[in-house]
Amino acid sequence: MLKTKKLNIKLNAKTIRWYWERGYKGTTNDIIRIKVADLKPTSHYKVECACDNCHKKRMLSYKAYVQFTLNDGLYYCHKCCLIKKEATCMLRYGV
């Protein structure tokens, strides 16, 4: 689960249209405050997240967080990822 709710980002020529379409105002090199949910899925900004099982906190890039939560929407730390692997095997293969 995401712990970071808002983030300050610097607009650049590649991302300015993305944020304009989501209702944010600004020009190139402006720093704006946005909700983390409005970040591009390929963003490298660091966000704080917590494991959905043991609640251990960790800083990840938003891109990595999106990849981890792609299938079931839950984030598991390195220690707890076995739980997710077992659930996936049960769902897909019944073993």
N, C-alpha and C positions, 0 to 999 in steps of 0.2 A: 504494500500500500504506500502511496505517496505521502510523505510528510511535508514536503515543500508545497505551498499553495500558490505563492506569487514569486515572480522572478524579474529582475532588472536585466534588460537586454539592450544591446546597441544595434540599431537598424543599419543595414547595409544594402547595397544595390540588389543583392540576390534575394533578400528576405522581405524587402519593404512591401511588395505587392501582397504577399501572404498575410501580413498583419493589417494592411489596409482593408482587405476583404473581410477580416474579422472585426472591423470597427475601430481599430486603433489608429491614432493620428500621429504623424511625425514625418520627418524627412531623414535623409541619409545622415548618419553619425549622431542622431538623437538617441538618448537613452530613455526607454519607456518601461513601465511596469505592466506585466501581463500575467494572466493566469497560466499555470503550467499546462493545463489542458489545451491551451491555444498554441503551444509550441509545435513546430513542424515535427513529424515523426522521425525525421533524420537528423534532428538537432543534437549537437554535442555538448550543450549546456549541462552542467552537473546538477542533479536533483537528489534530495535525501529521501530514501525509501526504507521501509521496514519489512522484515520477513513476515508473511501472513501466518506463520506457524509459531516461531519463537520470538518474534518482535525485535530481532537484532537490527540495528540501524546501519545503513551503509550509503555512501555517496556513489552514484552511478551516472553515466551520461544518459540523457533521456532516450536516446536511440537504443541503448542496451536495455533499459527498462521496458520499452515497448516490445522488444524482441522476447524478453522473459515472460511477459504477460500476454502474449499473442493468443495462445490457445484457450486458457480458462480464466484469464483476468487476475490471476494470483501470482504474487512474487514470492519465491522461496530462496533463502540464502544457500550458500554452498553446502552447508551441513544438512539442511532439510530438503535438498533437491531429490533425495532418494524417495521421499514420500510422494513427490510429484511423479517420479519415474514409475513407481509401483502403481499409482492410480492410472497412469496412461496405459501401462501394459494390461491392466485389468479391463480398461475400457476398450482398447483396440483388439486385444488378443484373448482375453478371458483367462489369462495365466497370472 
